[in-house]
Amino acid sequence: MQHNPELSIGSPNRVTVMQGQVYVGSGAPEILTTVLGSCIACCLYDPIARVGGMNHFLLAEPSAGSGTVADQNYGIFLMELLINQMMTRGGVKSRMKAHIYGGGNMHAGMTRIGDANARFALNFLAEEGIPVVRQDIGGESARRVDFDPVLGRTRCRHVEKVAVPAPKPIAQSVSGGDLELF
C-alpha cells in the first residue's frame, strides 16, 4: 500500500499557528493550520516518536550589524525553538523530517523576501541534517497549510489572487447652503 501524503479532511481539533509562533502537537488528534504569503512555515515530524510541530516566521534572520536580537519574527529563532520543543516531547533530531511552505513573492517590484526566507529554511535544515521531504515554496501566491503532527501529513493549497474591484465614483449631491473652504 502506498503512503498518501495528503491530509484528510475532518480532524477534530484545529490549531492556528500565527506569525511568530511555534506549536508542537499534544499527541491528541489535531490539525495545525496557517496561511502564508512571503512567510515560511516549517513542519517537522519524527515518525518514530510520532511527534510533530509547525512554526511560522516572517524574516530569516536579523541583518548583520543591525544590533537586532533574533526574536519571534525570525526563522533563526523559531527553527531552533521548534527543534528544541520537539525534543522535549520525545523527538530525536536525527529522525526528523521537514516540510516547508510559503516564501511567495507577493508584490512585483518589491524586495524578494519570500525567496530569502525559503533559501534560509533550506540552508538551515541542510546544516542541521534534517531532510526536506516535501516543499511548496516561491511563486507569487499565498498558501494555506494544514499539518497533522501525529501522522506527519500535510495539505497545501494555493490561495487565488482575487482582483480588487475598481473604486466606484461616489455620487455627490449639492444642496443649498454656505460652504467655506480652507
N, C-alpha and C positions, 0 to 999 in steps of 0.2 A: 504494500500500500504506500503510495507516495504522499509525503507530507505537504499539506496545503498551507502556505504561509499566510494566507488571507484570514483575517479576523472575522468571526461570525458575529452577527447582529443579535442583540437581545441579552446582553450581560446585565446582571442585577445592579451593580453599583458603578457610577461614573465619577471619576475624579479629574477635575480640570487642573492642568499644570500651567500656570500663568508664567509670563516672562519673569525671569529672575528666581524661579523656583526649581526645586528638586523634590521628587516624590518616589519613594521606594515602596513597592506593593506590600500590603499587610499579610499576604498569604491567602486572604479570602478572595472569592471571585469578584473581580473589579476590572474596569477598563480605564486606563489613563488616557486623557484626550487633551489636545491643544490645537491651536490654529497658528500658522506661521506665515510670515512674509519673508523678510531678509534674515530673520532669526533662525537658529538651528535648534532642533530637538534631537537629543541623543537618547536612544532607548537601549539600555544594557540588559543582558539576560544571562544568568548562569543556569544551563539546562539541568545540571545535576542537583543543585540546591533548590531549583525551581523558584528563584527569586529574580525579580527584575525591577527596573525603575526608569524614570524619564527625567530629563532636565530640559530647560528652555532658556537659551541665552541670546542676548541682544547683540553683543560685540565679542570678538575673540579674546583680546587682552588689551590692557591699557598701553598706549603708545609709549615708547622708550623716552625717558626723561620728562614725562608729564607730571611726575610726582603723585599720580593717582594710584591708590592701592586697589588691587583686584578685589572686587566685591560681587554681589549677586547679579550684576549686569554682565559680567564677563565669563566667557567659556572656561578660561583657565581656572577660575574658582569653582564653577558649577560642575565641571568634569571631575575634578578631584573629589568634590563633595559627593557626587553620585557614586563613584567607585568606593569611597570610604563607607558610605551608608549601606551599600550593598554588602560590603564585607562584614559589617556589624550584624547583618541579618543572615550570615552564613554563606554568602557568595565568595568565590575564590577567583581572584583576578585572572589567573591563567586559564580559567574555563569560560570567562565572559565573552559574549558575542555582542556586536553592536549593530544597530540600525540607525542611520542618520537621515534626517529630513529637513527641508527648508532651504535657506540660502538663496532665495529668489531675489532677483534684482528688479525691484518693483517699479522703479521710475527711470525711464530712459534719460540719459544725460547726467545722471547723478552718480556719486561715488558708488562703486560696485561692492557694497558692504556684504551682500549675500555671498559673493564669490570668496571674499576674505574669510567669512565665517566658515564656509564649507571647507576651504583649504585648511584652516586651523583645525577643525574637527578631525579631518582625515589624518593630518600630520600628528596630532595629539594621540589618537588611537594607535597609529603605527608605532610611535615611540613607546607606548605603553604595552605593545604586543597584543592588543585586542583587535581581532579581525572584524572587519565590516562585512556582514553577510547580506545586508540589504541597504540600499540607499536610493533616495529620490531628492536630488539637490539641484540647485541652479534654476535657470529659466526665468520666466517673468510672472509666474502665477503664485498665488497663495496656496497653502495646503492645509488640510485638516487631517490630523494623525490620531489614530486610536491604537492603543497598545495594551495587550493582555500580559501583565508582568508575571503571571504564574506559568503560562504556556509559551511566552516569548513570541507571540504572533502579533503582526501589525496590519493595519489597513491605512493607506494614504490616498486621499482624494484631493485632486486639484480643484480649487475654487475658481469658478468662472469669473472673468473680469466683467463687471456689469457697467455698461455705459451710463454715465450720469446724464440725465436729460438736460437739455439746454434750458437755461432760465427763461421763463415766460415774462414778457413785459407786464408790468403792473399798470393797470388802467388807473389813471388819476382823474379824479373829478375836481373841478374848481367850483367852489361856491362863493357867494358874495362874502365880503368881509375884508378887514385890513390884514395885510401880510407885511411884516417887516423883515428884511434880510440883513444879516450881519456880515 
